Amino acid sequence: MSRKGWMGLGLVLLVVVSLGGLAAANLKSIILFAVANMARDEIGPTQTIEWARGPDAAPTGERPPNVIVILADDLGINDITTFGGGVAGGLVPTPNIDALAARGANMRQAYAGTAACAPSRAMIMTGRYPTRHGFEFTPTPGGMTRILDLFYNDGTRPLPLLRNKAAERELPPFSDQGLPGSEITLAEILKTRGYHNVHIGKWHLGDGPEFGARAQGFDESLLLASVLHMAEDDPGVVNAKIGFDPIDKFLWARGQHAATFNDGPMFKPPGYLSDYYTDEAVKVIEANRNRPFFLYLAHWGVHTTLQATKADYDALPQIEDHTLRVYAAMVRALDRSVGRVMEALEAQGLADNTIIVFSSDNGGPGYIGLSELNRPYRGWKLTFFEGGIRVPLMIAWPGRIAPGVTLDPPVSHLDLTPTLAAAAGASLPADRVIDGQDLLPFLTGAPPRPRPHETLFWQDGYYLAVRHGDWKLQTSTRPNKDWLYDLSVDPTEQNNLAARRPDKVAELKALLAAHRAGWKGPLYPYVGEMPVMIDKTLADPATKDDEYVYWPG
């Protein structure tokens, strides 16, 4: 939503205050009506994107590889059949993602930078922990927490959503909650080697002259401008609304089907976003076939709102549950996108000189009510249990990475910037610490050491985690608890050893303290704290005895 849209939301907050004496159900209905009907951003007609074209002929001599990063949004590790699972018990295969994994390297223990979208994307783009730059919390529109407070804290849940009212007053405008322009992104690094950089889809690292994609090294940007994958009333779409999720209610009430190109006005995309973004990605590949390019294809799927094309939905009659069927159809579209990108590279004769990465920004969320997204792991998006941070990660580069390579030691999203920079022959910035590692030696048979990382860290306010070797510690002050697991024998985190191994807890807490030494704090405060049940979805009845964490954001 634009700045104008969130200003309108402020008017809704006045309604909340003035009508506070009404019954909760009536007040909720009034607010949703107001949100849905306040002034919206104008969306223009569909545009034809004229992508900048490279030279008519390829230059002579060796050229660096093209780089394509395909990033899914909120895709669970069990949503793809690569690891033996798949949506609906494997009823929905993902043959194209599986083929990409078989074509190159498959990381068996890949971790997101964090368990929420925006900071994870920042770590992909920079190779640096948030302790280096402060971009720690997902951007939150001003006033949003106040309305979520009303909808979530309705007396039906054992744990409340918590508001930080003082922090709300300090929150910068939504568009200014971004990755600092002083950070050097992968796109900026690749530019030093003559790459033409294109972003398509979600950005979520801020907006405008400092924070937007074109301010951070991309030459062209086709941007997700709202939250609908397709117009809600389009005859070719099937929708699944999640009545128990308060955020979903607002996405549907306020969402539009919209895009912008190169910071221009909003316009209506011609179809379902996953397919539209892929159509444009194919055009980008063709337009740049004679020069090195970096394509960052950041899909909105499979993030809520849950919407699928009718064709994909109709192709899955074997799934009875409507929400699961819509979700599965979204995964089907995502897999089709991967296949079409690989086909386009083959058609342009670029497949052998292109490095392709596929991953997800974090694990699957519990708030959509589907229980198998991250199996066999516990936890969800917004937790540091394995289900929240274990992600698919595949890297294919024919001729350099042999087919069928598997990498078993832990790796991270942090590693993508140094790995892709090395593939391009680009130097990393010398004036700052890069926390990621170049994975190419580990993928090409010449590892300099047994593991890329001995230690990995995660943080979100007071909720912290560290993996050192095969030991993993999570620690929080809400609840005031430690979780300690030996992942070598307990990869799904069933047996908390914190009480039995205080020595190991102390050792890992010392690593966390050293990691955070010199940290200057976040760029902006968290304004809310969301309770997340570890072993239940938001659809499941919860009790105060259920294990939980709070997620600041």
C-alpha positions, 0 to 999 in steps of 0.5 A, spaced: 500 500 500 502 506 498 503 512 503 496 515 501 493 509 502 496 508 509 494 516 510 487 513 509 488 508 514 489 513 519 482 516 518 480 509 520 484 509 526 480 515 528 473 511 527 476 506 532 477 511 537 470 514 536 466 508 536 470 504 541 464 503 545 460 499 540 460 491 541 466 488 538 463 484 532 460 491 530 466 495 531 470 490 527 465 490 521 465 498 521 472 498 521 473 493 515 468 496 511 471 503 512 478 500 510 475 497 504 471 503 502 476 509 503 480 512 497 484 507 493 490 508 489 488 509 482 490 503 478 491 505 470 490 500 464 495 494 463 502 497 460 506 493 455 513 493 458 519 495 454 525 492 457 532 495 455 535 491 450 542 489 450 547 489 443 544 485 437 550 480 437 554 477 443 561 480 444 567 475 442 571 472 448 569 469 454 563 473 458 561 472 465 555 467 467 548 470 467 545 470 474 538 468 476 535 468 483 528 465 483 525 467 490 519 464 493 515 467 498 513 463 505 514 456 501 514 451 506 520 446 506 515 440 505 511 444 499 516 441 494 517 434 492 525 434 492 525 432 499 520 426 499 514 430 501 510 435 497 503 438 498 497 434 500 502 428 502 505 429 495 499 429 491 502 435 487 509 434 484 514 439 483 517 436 477 521 443 475 524 445 481 526 437 482 529 438 476 533 444 477 535 441 484 538 434 480 541 439 475 546 442 480 547 442 487 541 441 493 543 444 499 540 439 505 541 444 511 539 451 508 537 456 512 534 463 511 537 469 514 531 470 519 524 467 519 520 473 516 521 476 509 524 483 509 530 482 513 531 475 510 531 478 503 536 484 506 541 478 508 540 475 501 542 482 497 548 483 502 551 477 505 551 481 512 547 480 518 542 485 521 547 486 527 551 490 521 546 495 518 540 494 523 535 492 518 532 487 523 524 488 523 519 487 517 517 494 515 510 495 519 505 501 517 504 506 522 497 504 526 497 497 523 498 494 530 492 498 533 487 495 529 490 488 529 490 489 537 482 490 536 482 484 531 486 479 534 485 480 542 478 478 542 478 474 548 478 467 544 486 466 544 490 464 550 495 469 549 494 476 547 498 480 541 502 486 545 502 493 542 508 497 544 505 504 543 511 508 545 514 505 539 509 506 534 510 514 535 517 513 533 516 509 527 518 512 521 513 512 514 512 505 511 516 507 505 522 509 509 523 503 513 528 500 508 535 497 507 540 503 508 543 506 501 550 505 504 549 497 504 552 494 498 547 489 494 549 484 490 546 488 484 551 493 485 557 488 486 555 485 479 554 492 476 562 492 477 562 487 472 558 490 467 551 486 468 545 489 467 540 488 473 533 487 473 528 486 479 521 483 478 516 482 483 516 483 491 522 488 494 520 489 501 526 493 502 524 500 502 521 505 497 524 511 494 531 514 492 534 511 497 531 504 499 527 502 492 530 497 487 533 502 482 536 505 488 540 499 490 543 497 484 537 495 479 537 498 472 529 496 471 524 494 476 517 491 475 514 492 482 509 488 486 505 494 488 499 491 492 497 484 495 492 481 490 495 475 485 489 477 481 483 481 481 478 478 487 472 478 482 476 475 476 472 470 472 479 466 472 481 466 479 479 462 485 480 465 492 481 462 499 480 467 505 482 465 512 477 467 516 481 466 523 487 470 521 486 478 522 491 480 517 488 476 512 482 480 513 485 486 511 489 484 505 482 482 502 479 489 504 485 493 502 488 489 497 489 491 489 492 487 483 497 492 481 504 493 479 509 499 477 515 499 472 521 503 474 517 507 479 512 509 475 504 510 476 500 503 478 497 499 473 493 493 472 497 487 471 494 482 465 494 476 469 495 472 475 502 474 478 506 468 478 505 467 470 505 475 469 512 475 472 514 469 469 512 472 462 516 478 463 522 474 466 522 470 459 522 477 455 528 479 460 532 473 458 531 474 451 532 482 451 539 481 454 541 474 451 547 478 448 550 481 455 551 478 462 545 480 466 542 479 473 535 477 474 532 477 481 525 474 480 522 475 487 515 471 486 509 473 491 507 466 491 505 463 495 504 468 500 497 470 502 492 472 499 491 465 497 489 465 490 490 461 484 488 460 477 482 456 475 486 452 471 491 450 476 485 449 481 481 445 476 487 441 475 487 438 482 480 435 483 484 430 488 484 435 494 478 436 497 480 441 502 478 448 499 484 452 502 489 446 501 487 446 494 488 453 492 495 453 496 497 447 492 495 450 485 499 456 487 505 451 488 503 448 481 504 455 478 510 457 482 513 450 479 511 452 472 515 458 473 521 455 474 520 450 468 519 456 463 525 460 466 529 454 464 526 453 457 527 460 456 534 459 457 535 453 453 531 457 447 536 463 447 542 458 448 544 461 455 543 455 459 550 453 460 552 460 462 547 461 467 547 460 474 540 459 477 538 459 484 532 457 487 530 458 494 524 461 499 525 467 504 523 463 510 519 457 512 511 456 511 506 460 516 502 457 521 497 463 520 494 460 514 491 453 518 495 448 513 499 443 518 504 440 513 508 445 510 514 444 514 514 437 516 517 434 519 520 440 522 517 444 528 515 451 528 513 456 523 515 462 519 516 467 525 519 462 529 527 460 529 525 452 530 527 449 524 520 449 520 521 457 520 528 457 518 529 451 514 528 453 506 529 449 499 536 452 496 538 449 489 544 452 485 545 450 478 551 452 473 552 447 468 559 445 466 561 448 473 557 444 478 556 437 476 549 434 476 546 431 483 551 434 487 548 435 495 551 439 500 550 436 507 553 441 512 549 448 514 549 453 509 545 460 509 542 465 505 548 470 507 552 465 502 548 467 496 552 474 495 559 472 496 557 465 492 554 469 486 559 474 486 565 469 485 561 466 480 561 473 476 569 474 478 567 480 482 570 483 488 566 483 494 567 490 498 573 491 502 571 496 507 566 492 511 565 485 513 561 480 509 558 474 513 556 469 508 561 464 505 563 463 497 560 456 496 563 454 490 569 450 492 564 446 496 560 445 490 565 443 485 569 438 489 575 443 492 572 445 499 577 448 504 574 446 510 569 441 512 563 446 513 562 453 510 560 455 517 561 453 524 556 458 527 550 461 524 546 466 528 539 469 528 535 475 531 529 478 532 529 483 538 529 479 544 528 472 541 535 469 539 538 463 536 545 460 534 547 454 531 554 452 533 556 445 529 550 441 531 548 444 537 542 449 536 540 454 542 534 458 542 533 463 547 527 469 549 525 473 554 518 472 552 517 467 554 523 467 559 526 460 556 531 456 553 531 451 548 537 447 546 537 441 541 543 436 538 541 436 531 545 431 529 540 426 533 534 430 534 533 434 527 526 436 528 527 439 535 523 434 540 528 433 546 529 440 549 536 439 553 537 446 556 535 443 563 540 438 562 546 441 559 547 448 562 554 448 560 552 448 553 547 453 554 552 458 557 557 456 551 552 458 546 550 464 549 557 466 550 557 466 542 551 470 541 553 475 546 560 476 542 556 476 535 552 482 538 558 486 541 558 492 538 551 492 535 548 499 535 541 496 535 535 496 530 534 502 525 527 502 528 523 499 533 518 493 533 511 496 535 508 489 536 509 482 539 505 476 536 504 470 539 506 464 535 504 457 537 510 452 535 506 446 534 499 448 532 496 452 526 492 459 528 486 454 526 487 450 531 484 451 538 490 453 543 491 453 550 496 456 555 499 450 556 501 450 549 509 451 547 509 458 544 514 464 542 513 471 541 515 474 535 517 482 535 516 486 529 
